[in-house]
Amino acid sequence: MKKNITIYLLLLAAIFFACSEDKGNYDYDPANNLKIKGIPTDTAVQNYEVLKLVPEFERSLLPSEEGFVYSWTIEGEEVATTRDLEYTIPGSLNVGKHDCRYIVTDSKNDMKYFYSFNISVTSPFSWGYYFLCEGANKESILSYFSAKEGTTDCIHVDNIGGYSLGSEPKAIIEQFGNISSLGDYYYTFYVISAKGETPTIITDNGAFMPTGLITNSSFMFEGDSYNPTDGVMMATGTPYFISNGKIYSYNSGLLYRPAQHDKEYKWSHPASYYSYVFVFDELSKKYYVLKNQINDPEQGLVSDSYALDRVIEIKEQPSYEGQTLVSQSVGMDADAHVLSLALAESGKINLVSLQYIDFRAAKDEDPEIKEQGILKTSESLSLAGADANTRGILVGQDWYFVVGNKVYTSPVLKPQLADLTTLPDDLGVPVAVAVTSKETHLIIATYDAGSSHENKGSFALVDLTTKEVKVHRNVMGKCVVAKGYDANPWF
């Protein structure tokens, strides 16, 4: 009998605890239950695009929405508290799929109703034209104009993935190739500003998220500050940066020590084609070649593959005092590397080519050349209106120059200027010139300081075959650097 009573008491206890743990998960509807509808389970949206969602409510009793409190979350972070969602997707939100939730709370009874869904975020920055611009307060702004047909406006950002572009925009350097994480070929590029917490941000035109940051904390050794004014990408894939007049290599996420030389130089305007750099010295107003030091213990020389410690003089070179660099480009000429320069001074364009031979074996009657830097050619072309505002670029074997609203061209061999086309005269002054990925069009950025528009910068695309001009007016600020990342240049 006692045994039966004990079993009975245990059963009563089990029933009691089961009831006390009841969470209310019964298949019945509470009074005036709410059902949320009208939100897609998966929505594709781009960074900087406005996401608009209008939910529909279905109530079991009265249709009233009185006392409702709303909350929209992305990855658990609340982004809005309105009934309907109208939210600009920030550039800091990573590309990919994100879990979202819409929560409606009935304040009358504290009942919560949930609706879960996804958004698939893609980057609007892809194939197109990139303009690094300077704002009214010298802030760096990157403006992007898609190469897609029908595009009419730029997207403007002052940060990439939440990291500020800083101020005093200076340069963009790039490398094209396969990005394994994206599974395709894209441009990896470095956006360079002189000031800011993140003066250089590494990104690409595939995902357009930061893949690296170069800051004061990036130095391998203490004692330097990072205030970059320019950069160059070697064919080896190693970028070099000019900061405070010194040149640094960037390897494995770190800035190496500055190159060490036996006299004072102040470097600027680097250009490279191989494993050495042509660079301008602001003190002597001449170009030099920088490369790794040779290893010669007898002379006390120690090679360092991470630093361009060796300076090679380019002989017979004049000073460029009083001239403005318009464009520079490095290419190959037989077994030599040639730096082609275009410089402007009042009323004329000076075309200069500097040649560097790393090594040339003896052939026929020519002796062996172990190393040599020389002035190869120097010519001047009269051009009315040419001055410090002249802009230009070398495309293949032809120079292109923009003076005012006139575009001129000249072959590299036997230079002679000829008219190419004329831009509309209401675009302002030329501020930057670039070429599209496949070198079919010039990209000419202009700026009209007197324009009444908020965006005083425009750009023109000039077809190099047909000479047709297509203009996009008032789409950006004052451009410092233009880049054509509008297509895969290899295919």
N, C-alpha and C positions, 0 to 999 in steps of 0.2 A: 504493500500500500504506500509506504513512504517513498519507494522507488517511483511509483506512478505520479505522486505529488511533485517530486523533484523534476521529472520530465515535463510535467504540465507547467511548472514555474519557468523552466528554461524556454519553453515555447512562447510563453507570454512575454518574456524578456526580449526574445528575438524579434517578435512582432513589434514591440514598442520601439526598439532601436531602428528597425527598418522604416517605420513611419517617421521617426525623427530625422532620418537622413534623406527623406523624400525631397527632391529638388523641384517638384512641380512639373516634371516632364510627362504630362498626360496629354493625350490626343483630344484636347478640347480647346476651344477658342475663348480667350478672356473677353470681357465685355468690350465692344467696339474695337476689336482687334484691327491692326494696321498691316496692310500688305504693300510692300514697296515694289514698283514696277517701272519700266521705261528706261532703265539704265543698262546699256550693253555690258555683257560680261567681260568683253575685251575690246578696248578702244585704242587705236593707233593715234599717236600724237607726237609732235616734234617739240624739242626744246624751244622756248620763246614763243610757242603757239598758245593761243587761249583755248583752254579746254572748257567746253560748255556742255553741261548735263542737266536735263530737266526731268526729275523723277515724277512718276505718277503714283498717287495714293489710292488705295482701295480699302475702305473700312467696312467692317461687318455690320455696323449699325448706322450711326449718324456720320455724315461726311465732314464734320467739323475738323479744322486743323488748329483750333485754339489751344494755346498752351504748349505747342510743340517747340522743342529746342533741337537745333540741327548741328551736326558735326561731320566734316569730310576729312578723312585722313589718308595719307600716302605713306606706306611703310611705318604706320603707327604715329606719324607726326601730323597734327591737325593743321590743315591749310585753309579751311573756310568754315564759317558758322552760319551760312545762309541756306535757305530752302533749296534754291537752285545753285549749281556750281558754275562760276565763271572765273577761272583761275589760269594765270599765265604760267606755263611750265618753266621753271627756272633753268638756266644753263648748267647749274650745279647738280641737277638731277641726272644721274648716270643713264646712259643709253641702255635699254633693255626692258624687261618686264618688271612691273612693280605691283605689289599687293595694295589694294585700296579698300576703304570701307566707308559707307554712308550710315550714320547712326541718327536715328530720330528718337528723342526722349519725350514722352508724354509727362509734362510736369505735374499733371493732376494726380497721377498715380505712380510716377517714377518708372513706368514700363519703358523698356528700351527695345527698339526694333532695328535690326541690322540688315544691311545688304552689302555683300562682298563682291568685288569685281577687280579687274586688272586694267592697267594701262600699259601699252607697249611704246616706250619712248625711243624715238630716232632723232638723229642730229640733222638740223637743216643745213649745216655746214658740210658741203660735199664738193662737187666739181663746180668751179666758178671762179670769180675774180675777187681777190682779197686786197684790201686797202688799209694800210696802217696809217691812221690819221691822228692829228693833234687837235684836241678840244680847245675851248676858249680859255681854260686855265692850264693849258699844256698837258692835260691828261691824255693818256694813250687810249685810242678807240680803234677797234678792229671792225671794219665794215666789210660785209660779204654780200656779193651780188651773184645769185645763182646763174649758171650757164643755161638753165632750162628756158626754153622758148616761152615767152609771155611774162617773164619776170620784169617787174617795174620798179621795185624798191630794194634797198639794201637792208640787211639786218645789222644792227650796231650793238657791239658788246664792249664793256670796259673790264671784263674779267673772263677767265676761262675756267669753268668748273668751280667758281667761287673765289678764285685767286686773281687779285687785281693785276691789270696790265701795267700799272704804275703811271709814270709821267715822263715827258720828254721822249717820245717815240723815236727810235733810231733806225732799226733795220729788221729784216726778216731773212733768214738763211734756210735753205731746205735741202732735202735729199729724197729722191724718189726710189721706191722699192717695195718689196713685199713686206707687209706687216702681218706676221703669223697670227697674232691675236684676232685680227679682222679677216684673215683668210683671203686677202686680195692685195692689189697694188695701190698704194696711196702716196701722197706727199707727207713726209714728216717735216715739220718746220718749227723754227725757233723764233719767237716774237721777242724782240729786244727793245727795252726802254732803259734810259739812263738812270732813272730813280724809281724807288718803290721797294716794298718788302719782297716782291718777287720780280726782279728786273727782267728775267728771261724765263719764259714759259714754253715748254716743249709740248707740241700737240700734233695732230694730223687732220687731214680733211676726210677721214673716214668716220671716226667717233667724235672728234673734236672735244676730247676731254684731256686734262693734263696728264702727260706721261712722264714728266720730269719738271723740276723747278731748280733754277740756278740762282742762288742767293749768296749773301755774305757768309752763310753757314756751309757753303759748298767747297770752301778752300781746304785743301789737304793740309796746308801749313797755316799757322796763325800769323796775323800781322798785316793782311791785305784787306782791302775793301773792294766790293764789286759794284762798279758804276760803268757798265758797258756802253760803248758808243758804236761798235760795229762787230761783225763776226764774219767768218768764212768757213765753208765746208770743204774739206779736202776730199779728193777722190777716194782716199782710203776710208772715208766715213768718219774721220775725226774732226769735230768742230774746234775752231780756235776763236777766241774772243779778245777784243781790244778793250781794256779797262784802265783808266788813268794813264793812258799813253803806253801801256805795257801789253804784251801778248801772252795769253795763257791757253794751254790745251785743256780740253774737257774729256775725261776718260772715266768710265764706270761710275758716273754720277758725281765726280769730284773735279774741281779746278786744281790743276797742278801749279807749281811755283811759276813766277814769271820768267820768261827767257832772260838770260843773263848775258850782257854784252860789255865790251871793253871801253865803251864811251856812252855818252848820254844820247838817247833817241826818244822821240815822241811819236809813236806809231799811229797810223790811221789808214783807212781805205785798203784793207787786205783783199787780195785776189789770189786764187789758187786753182791749179788744174791737176796737180799730182801730190807729191809728198813734201812740197816746199811752198813758200808763200812769197808773192810779190807784195810789198807793203811800202807805204809812203811815210817819210819822216817829216813831220811838221817843222822841225828845227832847220834842217838843211834844204828843205823843199825839193827833195829828190827821192826816187824810188830805190829800194834795195831788195835783195832776195834773202829770205831767212830759211834756214834748214837746220837739221840736227848737226851737232858738232861731230867732227871726225874723231876717231879714237886713236890718239898718238901719244903714248906715255912719255916718249922722249921729249916732246914739246910741252908736256904737262896738260894735254887735252884729253878730256874724258867724254865719250859720247853718252848722251841721255836721250833716249827715244821719245820722251814725253815733252821735251823742251826744244824750241828753235833757237839754240844758243849761238849759232854761226851766222854772221852777217857777210854777204857777198856784195861787193860794190858793182854797180853797173857803170862801166866806163863810158866816157865821151858824152855823158848825159847832162843836158842843160838844167838850170834851175827853173822851176815852174812858178816862181814868184809872180803874183798878180794875175794868175790864170785860175779859172774855175773848172774843176773836174766835171765833165758832162757824163762820161761813161767809161767803163773799163771792162775788159774781157780777156781771159787767158785761153789760149789754144795751142795746138801743135803745128810746127812747121818743120817737116823732115824730122831730124833728131833733136830739135830744139823746142823749148817752150817760149811762147811769145805773148807779152802783155801788150794789148792794143789799147791805146788811150785816145780819148777825144777831150780836148780842153777848150774852153771858150774865153776869149777876151774881146774887148770892144771891136765889133765889126769883123771878126774872123773866128774860124775854127782851126785849131791846131791838132793835127793827127800825128801821133807818135807811136812807134812800136819798139819795145825793149825785148831783147833776146837773151835767154839764159840757156847755156849748154852745160848739162851736168857732166857728160863725158862723150867724146867723139873719137873713135878709132882712126888711125891714120889711113888715108886712102888716096890713090894716085899720087899727086904731088902735095896734097894737103897734110900737114903734120897732125899728130895726135893733139887733141884738146882735152885736158883733164877737167877744166872747169873755166867757164867764161861768161861774163855778163856784159853786154854791149848795147849801145844805141843802134838799132837796125835802120829805122827810117824816121824822118821828121818832115812834115809838109804842112803848109798853111793854106787855108781856103778862105777867100773873102766871102762874108755872109752878112748882108745888111741886117742890123737889129740884133746880131749875136751879142750876148752879154752874160752876166752871172745867172740870169733866169732861163738860159737856154737849157733844154733837156734833150736827151738822146739815148740811143741804144745801138749795139751791134747785133745784127741778126744774120747768121751765116757769113757771107762775104760782102754784106752791104751795111753801111751806116745809115741811120735815120736820125734827123734832128728836128726839133720843134722850136720855132722862134715865133712868139706871139701866136697867131692862129695859122701860121704857115708850116707845112711839113715838107722837109727836103730829104733827099737821099743821095748817097755817093757810094760807089764801089770802093772796096778796100784797095784793090789794085788799080793804079792810075786814077786816083781820086779826082772826082769832078762833080760838083753839086748840081742837082736837077730838082725841079718841083715835083712833089709827089701828089699832094692834095692840099685843100684849104679847109680848116675847121670853121664852123659858125663863129662869128665874131663876138657873140654874147656869152661865151663860156668862161671868160677870165683868162688868167695866165697859166701856162703849163707848169705843173709842180712835180710830176713823176711820169716816167714812160717805162712800159714793160712790154713783153710779148706773150702771146698765148702759148699753151703747152706745145702745140704742133707747129709753132712759128708761122701761123697763117695770118695773124692780125696783130697790129700794134694796139696796146692799151694806153691811152693818153689821159691822165688825170689832170684836171684843171681846177682853178679856184678863183672865185670872183668875190673879193672882199666887200664890194659895194652892193652885192645882191640883197634884195629884201627878203629872200627866202631863209628859213632856219638853217637848211643845209645849203651851204654856198659852194660846195664842191660837186663837180660833174665829171663824167668820163666819156671818151669816144673810142669806139672800136673801128680801126681802119683796116680794111681788107687789103693785103699787100699785093694781091693779084688784080682785083677789079678796081681798087682805090675807093671803093664805096665806104662812106662814113656813116656809122650809126651812133647816135648820141643819147646818153641817159643823163638828163639834167637834174641838178639839185638833189642828189641821192646820198651825199656824205659830207663830211667836214673837209678840212685841209689835209690832203694826202701827203704823206712823207715817203712812203714806199708802196708800190703797186706790184702785185704778183698774179700771174695767170696760171692757176691750178684748175683749169677748165676741162682737162681730158687726160687720159693716159698718154704720155708722150711717146711711149714705146710701141704701142699697138694701134 
